[in-house]
Amino acid sequence: MAPLFDRIVGVYHFLGDRIPRGIPSVEPKPRRSNRWLRNNQPVVAKTKAQTDIRLAVGQAIALMGDLQQVIGRGDRVLVKPNFNSPDPFPAATDLAFLEVVIKLILEAGAKITIGESSGGVWRPTRKVFEQLGVPQLARRLGVELIAFDDRPNDWVRIKISGDYLSEVIMPRSAYEADKMVYLPCMKTHSIGAFSGAIKLAFGFVAPGQRRSAHLGHLQEKVAEVNLCWQPDLIIMDGRKAFVSGGPDKGQLVEPGLLLASGDLIAVDVEAMRVLLDYGASNNIPANPWELPQIATAVKHGLGVGEGQYMVLE
């Protein structure tokens, strides 16, 4: 009975979503250059991660350089996991993986906030947090945890030059962060084909606007949300993945990989190439560059163009 009740509550929240009123307008944050390059090309680090997750995360970062390239002492860092639903990894970010990344950032002297807003039918986000055990982890590590939908006055309106979106309503707490670290899962998506680094930013969008975005051109809108800012570091946990279905449940495989990059497009394309090797039935095109969210991201200069990144193993 409890899961059914939770879903009814979630649908109630989803149908009741409204865009907040009286939101101040701000400019998009200046786009920073990608610090993770090799021979002037963006890189994607690919490491095996079957046992020691801390070792694998450290190796992925070391392949690209040093964490201090993007995280400095005193930086306010927003860590964005994937807690779209209360389902286990790879539907949601694995807490052991999240803990490893948070500890590395803390060791660099930064201040951390974990921020997320779950999918419409699973909200309120605080309930998803509780079901996954996130509050206990945050308390133990001494970091702030924010459910964006719990803060009705914590929003800013960012004007962007998208083809499908002219503005995005985002949390002020995310907008004011000095640095962003994205921790996407590797999985297909029953509506959006693929859910990775580009799609992760959709969890920032105010619930009322997020609901309306599903009315058409969802993939293009998902990409255009990233015109607001870009992450400084992306670490995708591909130890497990969905190769069909998703985002909450799907056909499970175990690639046993971590991917790391500073480029939204490169890391997503490389992840889709991993999933395509399984030959499952999904909506990922044989050429990932043809996926609308990738093509839109390329069009808007959100990362590399086709074939312009280097894989480090």
C-alpha positions in Angstrom: 0.0 0.0 0.0 2.8 2.4 0.8 4.4 2.5 -2.7 0.9 3.1 -4.2 0.2 5.9 -1.7 3.7 7.5 -2.4 2.9 7.4 -6.2 -0.5 9.1 -5.6 1.2 11.8 -3.6 3.8 12.2 -6.3 1.2 12.6 -9.0 -0.6 15.2 -6.9 2.6 17.2 -6.6 3.3 16.8 -10.4 -0.2 18.0 -11.4 -0.1 20.8 -8.9 3.3 22.2 -10.1 3.2 25.9 -10.9 5.9 28.3 -11.9 6.7 30.6 -8.9 5.7 34.2 -9.2 7.8 37.3 -8.6 11.1 35.7 -9.5 14.1 38.0 -10.0 15.8 37.9 -13.4 19.6 37.3 -13.7 22.1 36.8 -16.5 23.4 33.4 -17.5 26.7 32.7 -15.7 29.8 33.4 -17.8 30.9 30.1 -19.4 34.2 29.0 -18.1 36.7 27.2 -20.3 37.1 23.4 -19.9 40.2 22.8 -17.8 40.4 19.1 -18.7 42.3 19.1 -22.0 45.0 17.1 -23.7 46.6 18.6 -26.8 43.9 21.2 -26.7 41.2 18.5 -27.0 38.6 17.8 -24.4 39.1 14.4 -22.8 37.0 11.6 -21.3 38.7 9.5 -18.8 37.5 5.9 -18.7 38.5 3.6 -15.8 37.6 0.2 -14.6 35.6 0.4 -11.3 34.6 -3.1 -10.2 35.8 -3.2 -6.6 37.5 -0.1 -5.0 35.4 2.9 -6.0 37.7 5.4 -4.3 40.6 4.1 -6.3 38.6 4.3 -9.5 37.5 7.8 -8.9 41.0 8.9 -8.1 42.4 7.2 -11.2 39.8 8.8 -13.4 40.7 12.3 -12.2 44.4 11.6 -12.3 44.1 10.5 -16.0 42.9 14.0 -16.7 45.0 16.0 -14.3 44.4 17.2 -10.7 41.2 18.1 -8.9 42.8 21.4 -7.9 42.6 22.4 -11.5 38.9 23.2 -10.9 38.3 23.1 -7.2 40.0 25.6 -4.9 40.1 26.1 -1.1 37.0 27.9 0.0 35.0 27.3 -3.2 31.3 26.8 -2.7 30.7 23.6 -4.7 27.2 22.4 -5.7 27.3 18.6 -6.1 24.4 17.5 -8.4 23.6 13.8 -8.1 20.7 11.9 -9.8 18.0 11.3 -7.2 15.1 11.4 -9.7 13.4 8.5 -8.0 13.9 6.4 -4.9 14.9 3.4 -6.9 18.4 1.8 -6.4 21.5 2.5 -8.5 21.7 2.9 -11.5 18.3 4.6 -11.3 19.8 6.9 -8.6 23.3 7.9 -7.6 25.0 5.2 -5.5 25.7 6.7 -2.0 29.1 5.0 -1.7 30.1 6.7 -4.9 28.7 10.0 -3.8 30.6 9.8 -0.5 33.9 9.2 -2.2 33.5 12.2 -4.4 32.3 14.5 -1.5 35.3 13.4 0.6 37.7 14.3 -2.3 36.2 17.7 -2.7 36.3 18.3 1.1 39.9 17.4 1.1 40.5 20.1 -1.5 39.2 22.6 1.1 35.8 23.4 -0.6 32.4 23.8 1.0 29.8 21.5 -0.4 26.0 21.6 -1.0 24.2 18.6 -2.4 21.2 19.8 -4.4 18.5 18.0 -6.3 14.8 18.0 -7.3 13.3 14.7 -8.1 10.9 13.8 -10.9 7.3 14.9 -10.8 5.6 11.7 -9.8 8.2 10.9 -7.1 8.3 14.3 -5.3 8.5 15.7 -2.8 12.3 15.4 -3.1 12.8 15.2 0.7 10.9 12.0 0.7 13.1 10.5 -2.1 16.1 11.6 0.0 14.8 9.8 3.1 14.0 6.6 1.2 17.5 6.5 -0.2 19.3 7.5 3.0 20.8 10.7 1.7 20.1 12.9 4.8 22.1 10.5 7.0 25.0 10.6 4.6 24.9 14.4 4.5 24.9 14.7 8.3 27.7 12.3 8.7 29.9 14.2 6.2 28.8 17.6 7.5 27.6 18.9 4.2 24.4 20.9 3.3 21.5 19.0 1.6 18.9 20.9 -0.3 15.7 19.7 -1.9 15.1 22.5 -4.4 11.3 22.1 -4.4 11.2 22.7 -0.6 12.4 26.3 -1.1 9.6 28.3 -2.8 11.6 31.6 -2.7 14.9 30.1 -3.8 14.5 30.7 -7.6 15.9 33.0 -10.2 14.9 33.5 -13.8 17.7 33.2 -16.3 17.3 34.5 -19.8 18.8 32.3 -22.5 18.9 32.3 -26.3 17.5 28.9 -27.0 15.4 27.8 -29.9 12.8 26.3 -27.6 13.5 28.0 -24.3 13.9 31.7 -23.8 14.3 31.5 -20.0 14.9 28.9 -17.3 13.9 29.1 -13.7 16.6 27.7 -11.6 17.5 27.5 -7.8 19.4 30.6 -6.5 21.5 28.2 -4.4 22.7 26.6 -7.5 23.2 29.8 -9.4 25.3 31.3 -6.6 27.6 28.3 -6.3 31.3 28.9 -7.3 31.7 25.4 -8.9 29.5 22.6 -10.1 30.2 18.9 -10.0 27.8 16.6 -11.8 27.4 12.9 -10.9 25.1 11.4 -13.5 24.2 7.7 -13.8 24.6 5.8 -17.1 21.1 4.9 -18.4 18.6 5.0 -21.1 15.4 7.0 -20.7 12.0 5.8 -22.0 11.0 9.4 -23.2 14.4 11.2 -23.7 16.3 8.1 -25.0 19.3 8.8 -22.8 19.9 10.3 -19.4 23.4 11.4 -18.6 25.2 14.6 -17.9 23.2 16.8 -20.2 19.9 15.5 -18.8 21.1 15.9 -15.3 20.7 19.7 -15.4 17.0 19.2 -15.9 16.8 18.5 -12.1 17.6 22.1 -11.5 14.6 23.4 -13.4 11.6 24.6 -11.3 8.9 21.9 -11.2 6.3 24.0 -13.0 8.5 24.7 -15.9 9.8 21.2 -16.0 6.3 19.8 -16.4 5.5 22.1 -19.4 8.8 21.1 -21.1 7.4 17.6 -21.6 4.8 19.0 -24.0 7.1 18.9 -26.9 10.8 18.9 -28.0 11.8 17.6 -24.6 15.3 16.6 -25.7 16.1 20.0 -27.3 14.8 21.8 -24.2 16.9 19.5 -21.9 20.0 20.5 -23.8 19.1 24.2 -23.8 18.8 24.3 -20.0 22.6 23.9 -20.0 22.9 27.4 -21.5 22.6 28.7 -18.0 25.9 27.3 -16.8 28.2 24.3 -17.3 29.7 21.9 -14.8 33.4 22.1 -13.8 33.7 18.3 -13.5 31.5 15.4 -14.5 32.0 11.9 -13.1 29.6 9.3 -14.5 29.1 6.1 -12.6 28.8 3.3 -15.1 29.5 0.4 -12.9 25.9 -0.5 -13.6 23.7 0.9 -16.3 20.3 0.6 -18.0 20.4 -0.3 -21.7 16.6 -0.1 -22.1 13.8 1.4 -20.2 14.7 4.0 -17.6 15.0 6.3 -15.8 13.7 4.4 -12.8 13.7 0.8 -14.0 15.2 -0.9 -16.9 17.3 -3.7 -18.4 20.4 -3.9 -16.1 24.0 -4.4 -17.3 27.3 -4.0 -15.6 29.9 -2.2 -17.7 32.1 -1.7 -14.6 33.3 1.7 -15.7 33.6 5.3 -14.6 33.7 8.1 -17.1 35.1 11.6 -16.2 35.3 14.8 -18.2 34.7 18.5 -18.2 32.7 18.3 -21.4 28.9 17.5 -21.3 28.7 16.3 -24.9 31.9 14.2 -24.9 31.0 12.2 -21.8 27.4 11.5 -22.9 28.5 10.4 -26.4 31.1 8.1 -24.9 28.6 6.7 -22.5 26.1 6.0 -25.3 28.8 4.2 -27.2 29.3 1.9 -24.1 25.5 1.2 -24.0 25.3 0.5 -27.8 27.8 -2.3 -27.4 25.1 -4.3 -25.6 22.8 -4.4 -28.6 19.7 -3.8 -26.5 16.4 -2.4 -27.8 16.4 1.3 -27.0 16.1 4.7 -28.7 19.8 5.6 -28.9 20.8 6.0 -32.5 23.7 4.1 -33.9 25.4 7.4 -34.3 24.9 9.1 -30.9 25.7 12.5 -32.4 22.3 12.3 -34.1 20.4 12.2 -30.8 18.4 15.5 -30.6 19.8 16.5 -27.2 23.4 16.0 -28.5 22.8 17.8 -31.8 21.2 20.7 -29.9 24.0 20.9 -27.4 26.5 20.9 -30.3 24.5 23.6 -32.1 24.7 25.9 -29.0 28.4 25.3 -28.4 27.9 23.5 -25.1 30.8 21.2 -25.7 32.7 19.4 -28.5 31.6 18.8 -32.0 31.6 15.4 -33.6 34.8 13.4 -33.2 36.7 16.2 -31.4 37.5 14.6 -28.0 40.1 12.1 -26.7 39.5 9.0 -24.6 42.1 8.3 -21.9 42.3 4.8 -20.4 
